[in-house]
Amino acid sequence: MPTKRVHLKFDDYLGEHGVIYEDTVTDSVHSRMDRDIQIHGHWNHRYEDYYHDISGIRDWIRKWSHLGYQETLTDCVRVALGHLVLDEFWSEHEWEDEYDLMKRAYKSFVARGFDKCFFKE
């Protein structure tokens, strides 16, 4: 799995491309995404909780709805989806360097329509 630094760098990449607001604080989203990941065995099998898919992400962000505006909550959804895409690319694909990883993950993020996802109650 990528480190939090790499995830935060991808958030910067999303901000530079207008997917999220550049001043959105995303650290708590990554902390939540990493909280219930468990790795077992020498093959590093990963077991993820319910909150690692789109409906689960919306459920836990809905619990934060009193903390932010529509735009902030939308950024949280997009950051969480970016976290998933970056995790996937880190573990399943090859890349030349971190910048190449960011470009490839971003291309997949957009192809899946995650750049158009938004928070709604």
KOLZAMI-67149 format. One record per atom (N, C-alpha, C, O, CB): residue in three letters; atom name; y, x, z. Coordinates in steps of 0.2 Angstrom, whole numbers. Atoms other than C-alpha are relative to their C-alpha. Glycine has a CB too. Layout:
{"ALA" "CA" {Y X Z}}
...
END
This chain:
{"MET" "N" {-6 4 0}}
{"MET" "CA" {0 0 0}}
{"MET" "C" {6 4 0}}
{"MET" "O" {6 10 3}}
{"MET" "CB" {0 -5 6}}
{"PRO" "N" {-7 -4 0}}
{"PRO" "CA" {18 6 -3}}
{"PRO" "C" {3 0 7}}
{"PRO" "O" {2 -5 10}}
{"PRO" "CB" {4 -3 -6}}
{"THR" "N" {-3 0 -6}}
{"THR" "CA" {28 11 11}}
{"THR" "C" {6 -5 0}}
{"THR" "O" {8 -7 -5}}
{"THR" "CB" {3 7 2}}
{"LYS" "N" {-6 5 0}}
{"LYS" "CA" {43 0 17}}
{"LYS" "C" {5 3 -4}}
{"LYS" "O" {9 -1 -7}}
{"LYS" "CB" {2 -1 8}}
{"ARG" "N" {-5 -3 4}}
{"ARG" "CA" {54 13 9}}
{"ARG" "C" {0 -2 -7}}
{"ARG" "O" {5 -3 -11}}
{"ARG" "CB" {0 8 1}}
{"VAL" "N" {1 2 7}}
{"VAL" "CA" {47 9 -8}}
{"VAL" "C" {1 -7 -1}}
{"VAL" "O" {4 -9 -6}}
{"VAL" "CB" {-8 2 -2}}
{"HIS" "N" {-2 7 1}}
{"HIS" "CA" {48 -9 -5}}
{"HIS" "C" {7 -2 0}}
{"HIS" "O" {10 -5 -4}}
{"HIS" "CB" {-3 -4 6}}
{"LEU" "N" {-7 1 -1}}
{"LEU" "CA" {66 -8 0}}
{"LEU" "C" {3 3 -7}}
{"LEU" "O" {8 0 -9}}
{"LEU" "CB" {3 4 6}}
{"LYS" "N" {-2 -3 6}}
{"LYS" "CA" {69 3 -16}}
{"LYS" "C" {-1 -5 -5}}
{"LYS" "O" {3 -6 -10}}
{"LYS" "CB" {-4 6 -2}}
{"PHE" "N" {1 5 5}}
{"PHE" "CA" {61 -11 -26}}
{"PHE" "C" {5 -6 1}}
{"PHE" "O" {8 -9 -4}}
{"PHE" "CB" {-7 -3 0}}
{"ASP" "N" {-5 5 -1}}
{"ASP" "CA" {73 -23 -18}}
{"ASP" "C" {7 2 -3}}
{"ASP" "O" {10 -2 -6}}
{"ASP" "CB" {1 -2 8}}
{"ASP" "N" {-7 -3 3}}
{"ASP" "CA" {88 -12 -23}}
{"ASP" "C" {-1 -1 -8}}
{"ASP" "O" {4 -3 -11}}
{"ASP" "CB" {1 7 1}}
{"TYR" "N" {1 1 7}}
{"TYR" "CA" {80 -13 -41}}
{"TYR" "C" {1 -7 -2}}
{"TYR" "O" {5 -9 -7}}
{"TYR" "CB" {-7 2 -2}}
{"LEU" "N" {-1 7 1}}
{"LEU" "CA" {80 -32 -40}}
{"LEU" "C" {7 -2 0}}
{"LEU" "O" {10 -6 -4}}
{"LEU" "CB" {-4 -4 5}}
{"GLY" "N" {-7 1 -1}}
{"GLY" "CA" {98 -32 -34}}
{"GLY" "C" {4 3 -6}}
{"GLY" "O" {8 -1 -8}}
{"GLY" "CB" {2 3 6}}
{"GLU" "N" {-3 -3 6}}
{"GLU" "CA" {103 -21 -48}}
{"GLU" "C" {0 -4 -6}}
{"GLU" "O" {4 -4 -11}}
{"GLU" "CB" {-2 7 -1}}
{"HIS" "N" {1 4 6}}
{"HIS" "CA" {96 -33 -61}}
{"HIS" "C" {2 -7 2}}
{"HIS" "O" {0 -11 -3}}
{"HIS" "CB" {-8 1 -1}}
{"GLY" "N" {-3 7 -1}}
{"GLY" "CA" {104 -48 -53}}
{"GLY" "C" {-5 -5 2}}
{"GLY" "O" {-4 -11 2}}
{"GLY" "CB" {3 -2 -6}}
{"VAL" "N" {5 5 -2}}
{"VAL" "CA" {88 -56 -46}}
{"VAL" "C" {1 -2 7}}
{"VAL" "O" {0 -8 9}}
{"VAL" "CB" {-7 3 -1}}
{"ILE" "N" {-2 1 -7}}
{"ILE" "CA" {94 -55 -28}}
{"ILE" "C" {7 2 1}}
{"ILE" "O" {9 7 -3}}
{"ILE" "CB" {-5 3 5}}
{"TYR" "N" {-7 -3 -2}}
{"TYR" "CA" {111 -52 -20}}
{"TYR" "C" {-1 6 2}}
{"TYR" "O" {-5 8 7}}
{"TYR" "CB" {4 -5 4}}
{"GLU" "N" {1 -7 -3}}
{"GLU" "CA" {113 -34 -17}}
{"GLU" "C" {2 1 7}}
{"GLU" "O" {-1 6 10}}
{"GLU" "CB" {5 4 -4}}
{"ASP" "N" {-1 -1 -8}}
{"ASP" "CA" {119 -37 1}}
{"ASP" "C" {-5 -4 4}}
{"ASP" "O" {-4 -4 10}}
{"ASP" "CB" {7 -2 1}}
{"THR" "N" {5 3 -4}}
{"THR" "CA" {104 -47 6}}
{"THR" "C" {-4 5 4}}
{"THR" "O" {-6 10 1}}
{"THR" "CB" {-5 -4 -5}}
{"VAL" "N" {4 -4 -5}}
{"VAL" "CA" {95 -40 21}}
{"VAL" "C" {-7 -2 -1}}
{"VAL" "O" {-9 -7 1}}
{"VAL" "CB" {3 0 7}}
{"THR" "N" {7 2 2}}
{"THR" "CA" {77 -39 16}}
{"THR" "C" {-5 3 5}}
{"THR" "O" {-11 1 4}}
{"THR" "CB" {-2 2 -7}}
{"ASP" "N" {5 -3 -4}}
{"ASP" "CA" {69 -29 30}}
{"ASP" "C" {-5 -4 4}}
{"ASP" "O" {-11 -3 4}}
{"ASP" "CB" {4 4 5}}
{"SER" "N" {4 5 -4}}
{"SER" "CA" {63 -44 40}}
{"SER" "C" {-5 -3 -5}}
{"SER" "O" {-11 -5 -2}}
{"SER" "CB" {4 -5 3}}
{"VAL" "N" {5 3 5}}
{"VAL" "CA" {54 -51 24}}
{"VAL" "C" {-6 5 0}}
{"VAL" "O" {-12 3 0}}
{"VAL" "CB" {3 -1 -7}}
{"HIS" "N" {5 -5 1}}
{"HIS" "CA" {44 -35 22}}
{"HIS" "C" {-4 1 7}}
{"HIS" "O" {-10 2 7}}
{"HIS" "CB" {3 7 -2}}
{"SER" "N" {3 -1 -7}}
{"SER" "CA" {40 -34 41}}
{"SER" "C" {-5 -6 0}}
{"SER" "O" {-11 -5 3}}
{"SER" "CB" {5 0 6}}
{"ARG" "N" {4 6 0}}
{"ARG" "CA" {33 -52 39}}
{"ARG" "C" {-6 1 -5}}
{"ARG" "O" {-11 -1 -3}}
{"ARG" "CB" {4 -6 -1}}
{"MET" "N" {6 -1 5}}
{"MET" "CA" {23 -48 24}}
{"MET" "C" {-5 5 2}}
{"MET" "O" {-11 4 0}}
{"MET" "CB" {3 2 -7}}
{"ASP" "N" {5 -5 -3}}
{"ASP" "CA" {15 -33 32}}
{"ASP" "C" {-3 -2 6}}
{"ASP" "O" {-8 1 8}}
{"ASP" "CB" {4 7 0}}
{"ARG" "N" {2 1 -6}}
{"ARG" "CA" {12 -41 48}}
{"ARG" "C" {-8 -2 1}}
{"ARG" "O" {-11 1 5}}
{"ARG" "CB" {4 -6 3}}
{"ASP" "N" {7 2 -1}}
{"ASP" "CA" {-5 -49 45}}
{"ASP" "C" {-5 3 -5}}
{"ASP" "O" {-10 0 -6}}
{"ASP" "CB" {0 -8 -1}}
{"ILE" "N" {5 -4 4}}
{"ILE" "CA" {-13 -37 33}}
{"ILE" "C" {-4 4 4}}
{"ILE" "O" {-2 8 9}}
{"ILE" "CB" {4 5 -5}}
{"GLN" "N" {5 -4 -3}}
{"GLN" "CA" {-29 -30 39}}
{"GLN" "C" {-4 4 -5}}
{"GLN" "O" {-6 1 -10}}
{"GLN" "CB" {-4 -4 5}}
{"ILE" "N" {4 -4 4}}
{"ILE" "CA" {-38 -16 32}}
{"ILE" "C" {-7 2 3}}
{"ILE" "O" {-6 5 9}}
{"ILE" "CB" {4 7 -3}}
{"HIS" "N" {7 -1 -3}}
{"HIS" "CA" {-57 -14 35}}
{"HIS" "C" {-4 5 -4}}
{"HIS" "O" {-4 5 -10}}
{"HIS" "CB" {-3 -6 2}}
{"GLY" "N" {5 -4 4}}
{"GLY" "CA" {-70 -1 31}}
{"GLY" "C" {3 6 -4}}
{"GLY" "O" {9 7 -5}}
{"GLY" "CB" {-4 -4 -4}}
{"HIS" "N" {-3 -6 3}}
{"HIS" "CA" {-69 15 22}}
{"HIS" "C" {2 -1 -7}}
{"HIS" "O" {5 3 -11}}
{"HIS" "CB" {-6 6 -1}}
{"TRP" "N" {-3 2 7}}
{"TRP" "CA" {-66 6 5}}
{"TRP" "C" {7 -3 1}}
{"TRP" "O" {9 -5 -4}}
{"TRP" "CB" {-5 -5 -3}}
{"ASN" "N" {-7 3 -1}}
{"ASN" "CA" {-50 -1 13}}
{"ASN" "C" {0 -7 -3}}
{"ASN" "O" {5 -9 -6}}
{"ASN" "CB" {5 4 -3}}
{"HIS" "N" {-1 7 2}}
{"HIS" "CA" {-54 -19 10}}
{"HIS" "C" {6 -3 3}}
{"HIS" "O" {6 -3 9}}
{"HIS" "CB" {-7 -4 1}}
{"ARG" "N" {-5 3 -3}}
{"ARG" "CA" {-39 -29 12}}
{"ARG" "C" {-1 -7 1}}
{"ARG" "O" {-3 -11 -3}}
{"ARG" "CB" {7 1 -4}}
{"TYR" "N" {1 7 -1}}
{"TYR" "CA" {-39 -46 20}}
{"TYR" "C" {7 -3 2}}
{"TYR" "O" {11 0 6}}
{"TYR" "CB" {-4 -2 7}}
{"GLU" "N" {-7 3 0}}
{"GLU" "CA" {-23 -56 18}}
{"GLU" "C" {0 -7 3}}
{"GLU" "O" {-5 -10 3}}
{"GLU" "CB" {4 0 -7}}
{"ASP" "N" {-1 7 -3}}
{"ASP" "CA" {-17 -71 28}}
{"ASP" "C" {3 -5 -6}}
{"ASP" "O" {4 -3 -11}}
{"ASP" "CB" {5 0 6}}
{"TYR" "N" {-2 6 5}}
{"TYR" "CA" {-12 -88 20}}
{"TYR" "C" {7 1 -2}}
{"TYR" "O" {9 -1 -8}}
{"TYR" "CB" {0 -6 4}}
{"TYR" "N" {-7 -1 2}}
{"TYR" "CA" {6 -82 19}}
{"TYR" "C" {1 5 -5}}
{"TYR" "O" {7 7 -6}}
{"TYR" "CB" {4 2 6}}
{"HIS" "N" {-1 -5 5}}
{"HIS" "CA" {3 -70 5}}
{"HIS" "C" {-1 -4 -7}}
{"HIS" "O" {-4 0 -12}}
{"HIS" "CB" {-5 5 1}}
{"ASP" "N" {-1 3 6}}
{"ASP" "CA" {4 -83 -9}}
{"ASP" "C" {6 -5 0}}
{"ASP" "O" {9 -5 5}}
{"ASP" "CB" {-7 -4 -2}}
{"ILE" "N" {-6 4 1}}
{"ILE" "CA" {18 -94 -16}}
{"ILE" "C" {1 -6 5}}
{"ILE" "O" {6 -6 8}}
{"ILE" "CB" {1 -2 -7}}
{"SER" "N" {-1 5 -5}}
{"SER" "CA" {15 -109 -5}}
{"SER" "C" {0 2 7}}
{"SER" "O" {4 -1 11}}
{"SER" "CB" {-6 -5 -1}}
{"GLY" "N" {0 -3 -7}}
{"GLY" "CA" {12 -99 11}}
{"GLY" "C" {7 3 1}}
{"GLY" "O" {10 3 6}}
{"GLY" "CB" {-5 5 1}}
{"ILE" "N" {-7 -3 -1}}
{"ILE" "CA" {28 -89 8}}
{"ILE" "C" {5 -5 1}}
{"ILE" "O" {9 -4 5}}
{"ILE" "CB" {2 4 -7}}
{"ARG" "N" {-5 5 -1}}
{"ARG" "CA" {38 -105 6}}
{"ARG" "C" {-1 -3 7}}
{"ARG" "O" {4 -5 10}}
{"ARG" "CB" {-1 -5 -6}}
{"ASP" "N" {1 3 -7}}
{"ASP" "CA" {30 -112 22}}
{"ASP" "C" {4 5 5}}
{"ASP" "O" {7 2 10}}
{"ASP" "CB" {-7 0 2}}
{"TRP" "N" {-3 -4 -6}}
{"TRP" "CA" {36 -97 33}}
{"TRP" "C" {7 1 -1}}
{"TRP" "O" {11 2 4}}
{"TRP" "CB" {-4 7 0}}
{"ILE" "N" {-8 -1 1}}
{"ILE" "CA" {53 -95 25}}
{"ILE" "C" {3 -7 1}}
{"ILE" "O" {9 -7 4}}
{"ILE" "CB" {1 1 -8}}
{"ARG" "N" {-3 6 -2}}
{"ARG" "CA" {55 -114 28}}
{"ARG" "C" {2 0 7}}
{"ARG" "O" {6 -3 9}}
{"ARG" "CB" {-5 -6 -2}}
{"LYS" "N" {-1 0 -7}}
{"LYS" "CA" {54 -110 46}}
{"LYS" "C" {6 4 2}}
{"LYS" "O" {9 4 7}}
{"LYS" "CB" {-6 4 4}}
{"TRP" "N" {-6 -4 -1}}
{"TRP" "CA" {69 -98 44}}
{"TRP" "C" {6 -4 -3}}
{"TRP" "O" {12 -2 -3}}
{"TRP" "CB" {0 6 -4}}
{"SER" "N" {-5 4 3}}
{"SER" "CA" {79 -112 35}}
{"SER" "C" {7 -1 4}}
{"SER" "O" {12 -2 1}}
{"SER" "CB" {-2 -7 -2}}
{"HIS" "N" {-6 1 -4}}
{"HIS" "CA" {91 -114 50}}
{"HIS" "C" {4 7 0}}
{"HIS" "O" {10 7 2}}
{"HIS" "CB" {-2 -1 7}}
{"LEU" "N" {-4 -7 -1}}
{"LEU" "CA" {96 -95 48}}
{"LEU" "C" {4 1 -6}}
{"LEU" "O" {8 6 -6}}
{"LEU" "CB" {-5 5 1}}
{"GLY" "N" {-4 -2 6}}
{"GLY" "CA" {103 -95 30}}
{"GLY" "C" {1 -6 -5}}
{"GLY" "O" {-1 -12 -3}}
{"GLY" "CB" {-4 5 -3}}
{"TYR" "N" {-2 5 5}}
{"TYR" "CA" {110 -104 15}}
{"TYR" "C" {-6 0 -5}}
{"TYR" "O" {-10 5 -5}}
{"TYR" "CB" {6 2 -3}}
{"GLN" "N" {5 1 6}}
{"GLN" "CA" {100 -109 -1}}
{"GLN" "C" {-1 7 -3}}
{"GLN" "O" {-6 9 -5}}
{"GLN" "CB" {2 -5 -4}}
{"GLU" "N" {0 -7 4}}
{"GLU" "CA" {105 -92 -9}}
{"GLU" "C" {-4 5 4}}
{"GLU" "O" {-8 9 1}}
{"GLU" "CB" {7 2 -2}}
{"THR" "N" {3 -5 -5}}
{"THR" "CA" {99 -82 6}}
{"THR" "C" {-8 -1 0}}
{"THR" "O" {-12 4 -1}}
{"THR" "CB" {3 0 7}}
{"LEU" "N" {7 2 0}}
{"LEU" "CA" {82 -91 7}}
{"LEU" "C" {-3 1 -7}}
{"LEU" "O" {-9 3 -7}}
{"LEU" "CB" {-1 -7 2}}
{"THR" "N" {2 -1 7}}
{"THR" "CA" {80 -90 -12}}
{"THR" "C" {-2 8 -1}}
{"THR" "O" {-7 10 -3}}
{"THR" "CB" {4 -2 -5}}
{"ASP" "N" {1 -7 0}}
{"ASP" "CA" {82 -71 -10}}
{"ASP" "C" {-6 2 4}}
{"ASP" "O" {-10 6 1}}
{"ASP" "CB" {6 4 2}}
{"CYS" "N" {6 -1 -4}}
{"CYS" "CA" {69 -71 3}}
{"CYS" "C" {-7 -1 -3}}
{"CYS" "O" {-11 3 -3}}
{"CYS" "CB" {0 -4 7}}
{"VAL" "N" {6 2 4}}
{"VAL" "CA" {56 -80 -8}}
{"VAL" "C" {-1 6 -5}}
{"VAL" "O" {-6 8 -6}}
{"VAL" "CB" {1 -7 -3}}
{"ARG" "N" {1 -5 5}}
{"ARG" "CA" {60 -68 -22}}
{"ARG" "C" {-2 7 2}}
{"ARG" "O" {-6 11 -1}}
{"ARG" "CB" {6 1 -4}}
{"VAL" "N" {1 -7 -3}}
{"VAL" "CA" {59 -52 -11}}
{"VAL" "C" {-8 0 2}}
{"VAL" "O" {-11 4 1}}
{"VAL" "CB" {4 1 6}}
{"ALA" "N" {7 1 -2}}
{"ALA" "CA" {42 -59 -4}}
{"ALA" "C" {-5 1 -6}}
{"ALA" "O" {-10 4 -6}}
{"ALA" "CB" {-1 -6 4}}
{"LEU" "N" {4 -1 6}}
{"LEU" "CA" {35 -61 -22}}
{"LEU" "C" {0 7 -3}}
{"LEU" "O" {-5 9 -5}}
{"LEU" "CB" {3 -5 -5}}
{"GLY" "N" {-1 -7 3}}
{"GLY" "CA" {42 -44 -27}}
{"GLY" "C" {-5 5 5}}
{"GLY" "O" {-8 9 2}}
{"GLY" "CB" {7 2 1}}
{"HIS" "N" {5 -4 -4}}
{"HIS" "CA" {32 -37 -12}}
{"HIS" "C" {-7 0 -2}}
{"HIS" "O" {-10 5 -2}}
{"HIS" "CB" {1 -2 8}}
{"LEU" "N" {7 1 2}}
{"LEU" "CA" {16 -44 -18}}
{"LEU" "C" {-1 3 -7}}
{"LEU" "O" {-6 6 -8}}
{"LEU" "CB" {-1 -8 -1}}
{"VAL" "N" {1 -3 7}}
{"VAL" "CA" {19 -38 -36}}
{"VAL" "C" {0 8 1}}
{"VAL" "O" {-4 11 -2}}
{"VAL" "CB" {6 -2 -5}}
{"LEU" "N" {0 -7 -1}}
{"LEU" "CA" {23 -21 -30}}
{"LEU" "C" {-6 3 3}}
{"LEU" "O" {-9 8 2}}
{"LEU" "CB" {6 2 5}}
{"ASP" "N" {6 -2 -3}}
{"ASP" "CA" {8 -20 -19}}
{"ASP" "C" {-6 0 -5}}
{"ASP" "O" {-10 4 -5}}
{"ASP" "CB" {-2 -5 6}}
{"GLU" "N" {5 0 5}}
{"GLU" "CA" {-3 -25 -34}}
{"GLU" "C" {1 6 -4}}
{"GLU" "O" {-4 9 -6}}
{"GLU" "CB" {1 -7 -4}}
{"PHE" "N" {-1 -6 4}}
{"PHE" "CA" {5 -12 -45}}
{"PHE" "C" {-2 7 3}}
{"PHE" "O" {-5 11 0}}
{"PHE" "CB" {7 0 -3}}
{"TRP" "N" {1 -6 -4}}
{"TRP" "CA" {3 1 -32}}
{"TRP" "C" {-8 1 0}}
{"TRP" "O" {-10 7 0}}
{"TRP" "CB" {3 0 7}}
{"SER" "N" {7 -1 -1}}
{"SER" "CA" {-16 -2 -30}}
{"SER" "C" {-4 -1 -6}}
{"SER" "O" {-10 2 -7}}
{"SER" "CB" {-2 -5 5}}
{"GLU" "N" {5 2 6}}
{"GLU" "CA" {-22 -8 -47}}
{"GLU" "C" {3 3 -7}}
{"GLU" "O" {-1 3 -12}}
{"GLU" "CB" {0 -7 -1}}
{"HIS" "N" {-3 -3 6}}
{"HIS" "CA" {-11 1 -60}}
{"HIS" "C" {2 7 1}}
{"HIS" "O" {3 10 6}}
{"HIS" "CB" {6 -4 -3}}
{"GLU" "N" {-2 -7 0}}
{"GLU" "CA" {-6 19 -65}}
{"GLU" "C" {7 0 -2}}
{"GLU" "O" {10 -4 -6}}
{"GLU" "CB" {-4 4 -4}}
{"TRP" "N" {-7 -1 2}}
{"TRP" "CA" {12 25 -66}}
{"TRP" "C" {1 7 1}}
{"TRP" "O" {-2 11 4}}
{"TRP" "CB" {5 -4 5}}
{"GLU" "N" {-1 -7 0}}
{"GLU" "CA" {20 41 -69}}
{"GLU" "C" {4 3 6}}
{"GLU" "O" {3 8 9}}
{"GLU" "CB" {5 2 -6}}
{"ASP" "N" {-4 -1 -5}}
{"ASP" "CA" {33 41 -55}}
{"ASP" "C" {3 -6 3}}
{"ASP" "O" {1 -12 1}}
{"ASP" "CB" {6 5 -1}}
{"GLU" "N" {-3 6 -3}}
{"GLU" "CA" {42 29 -43}}
{"GLU" "C" {4 -4 -5}}
{"GLU" "O" {3 -11 -5}}
{"GLU" "CB" {4 2 6}}
{"TYR" "N" {-4 4 4}}
{"TYR" "CA" {54 24 -56}}
{"TYR" "C" {-4 -4 -5}}
{"TYR" "O" {-3 -10 -7}}
{"TYR" "CB" {5 4 -4}}
{"ASP" "N" {5 3 4}}
{"ASP" "CA" {40 20 -68}}
{"ASP" "C" {-3 -6 3}}
{"ASP" "O" {-4 -11 0}}
{"ASP" "CB" {-5 5 -3}}
{"LEU" "N" {3 5 -4}}
{"LEU" "CA" {32 10 -55}}
{"LEU" "C" {5 -6 1}}
{"LEU" "O" {3 -12 0}}
{"LEU" "CB" {-2 2 7}}
{"MET" "N" {-5 5 -1}}
{"MET" "CA" {48 0 -52}}
{"MET" "C" {1 -4 -7}}
{"MET" "O" {1 -10 -7}}
{"MET" "CB" {7 3 2}}
{"LYS" "N" {-1 4 7}}
{"LYS" "CA" {50 -4 -71}}
{"LYS" "C" {-6 -4 -1}}
{"LYS" "O" {-5 -10 -3}}
{"LYS" "CB" {1 6 -5}}
{"ARG" "N" {6 3 2}}
{"ARG" "CA" {32 -9 -73}}
{"ARG" "C" {-1 -6 5}}
{"ARG" "O" {-2 -12 2}}
{"ARG" "CB" {-6 4 1}}
{"ALA" "N" {0 5 -5}}
{"ALA" "CA" {32 -20 -57}}
{"ALA" "C" {5 -5 -2}}
{"ALA" "O" {4 -11 -2}}
{"ALA" "CB" {1 2 7}}
{"TYR" "N" {-6 5 1}}
{"TYR" "CA" {49 -28 -62}}
{"TYR" "C" {-2 -4 -7}}
{"TYR" "O" {-1 -10 -7}}
{"TYR" "CB" {6 4 -1}}
{"LYS" "N" {2 4 6}}
{"LYS" "CA" {42 -32 -80}}
{"LYS" "C" {-5 -5 2}}
{"LYS" "O" {-5 -11 -1}}
{"LYS" "CB" {-3 5 -5}}
{"SER" "N" {5 5 -2}}
{"SER" "CA" {27 -41 -72}}
{"SER" "C" {3 -5 4}}
{"SER" "O" {2 -11 3}}
{"SER" "CB" {-6 4 4}}
{"PHE" "N" {-3 5 -4}}
{"PHE" "CA" {38 -50 -59}}
{"PHE" "C" {4 -5 -5}}
{"PHE" "O" {3 -11 -3}}
{"PHE" "CB" {6 4 4}}
{"VAL" "N" {-4 5 4}}
{"VAL" "CA" {49 -57 -73}}
{"VAL" "C" {-5 -4 -5}}
{"VAL" "O" {-4 -10 -6}}
{"VAL" "CB" {5 4 -5}}
{"ALA" "N" {5 3 4}}
{"ALA" "CA" {34 -61 -84}}
{"ALA" "C" {-3 -6 3}}
{"ALA" "O" {-5 -11 0}}
{"ALA" "CB" {-5 5 -3}}
{"ARG" "N" {3 6 -4}}
{"ARG" "CA" {27 -72 -70}}
{"ARG" "C" {5 -5 2}}
{"ARG" "O" {3 -10 5}}
{"ARG" "CB" {-3 3 6}}
{"GLY" "N" {-5 5 -1}}
{"GLY" "CA" {44 -81 -69}}
{"GLY" "C" {2 0 7}}
{"GLY" "O" {6 -4 10}}
{"GLY" "CB" {-3 -7 -1}}
{"PHE" "N" {-2 0 -7}}
{"PHE" "CA" {47 -75 -51}}
{"PHE" "C" {7 1 1}}
{"PHE" "O" {10 0 6}}
{"PHE" "CB" {-4 6 3}}
{"ASP" "N" {-8 -1 -1}}
{"ASP" "CA" {65 -70 -55}}
{"ASP" "C" {3 -7 -1}}
{"ASP" "O" {9 -7 1}}
{"ASP" "CB" {2 4 -6}}
{"LYS" "N" {-3 7 1}}
{"LYS" "CA" {68 -89 -58}}
{"LYS" "C" {-2 -4 6}}
{"LYS" "O" {0 -10 7}}
{"LYS" "CB" {-2 -3 -6}}
{"CYS" "N" {2 4 -6}}
{"CYS" "CA" {59 -95 -42}}
{"CYS" "C" {6 -1 5}}
{"CYS" "O" {10 4 5}}
{"CYS" "CB" {-6 4 4}}
{"PHE" "N" {-5 1 -5}}
{"PHE" "CA" {70 -102 -29}}
{"PHE" "C" {-3 -4 6}}
{"PHE" "O" {-8 -7 6}}
{"PHE" "CB" {6 -4 -3}}
{"PHE" "N" {2 4 -6}}
{"PHE" "CA" {69 -110 -11}}
{"PHE" "C" {2 -7 -1}}
{"PHE" "O" {8 -8 -3}}
{"PHE" "CB" {3 4 6}}
{"LYS" "N" {-2 7 0}}
{"LYS" "CA" {68 -128 -10}}
{"LYS" "C" {-4 -3 6}}
{"LYS" "O" {-9 -1 7}}
{"LYS" "CB" {-1 -4 -7}}
{"GLU" "N" {3 3 -6}}
{"GLU" "CA" {64 -139 5}}
{"GLU" "C" {-4 -6 -3}}
{"GLU" "O" {-8 -9 1}}
{"GLU" "CB" {5 -3 5}}
END
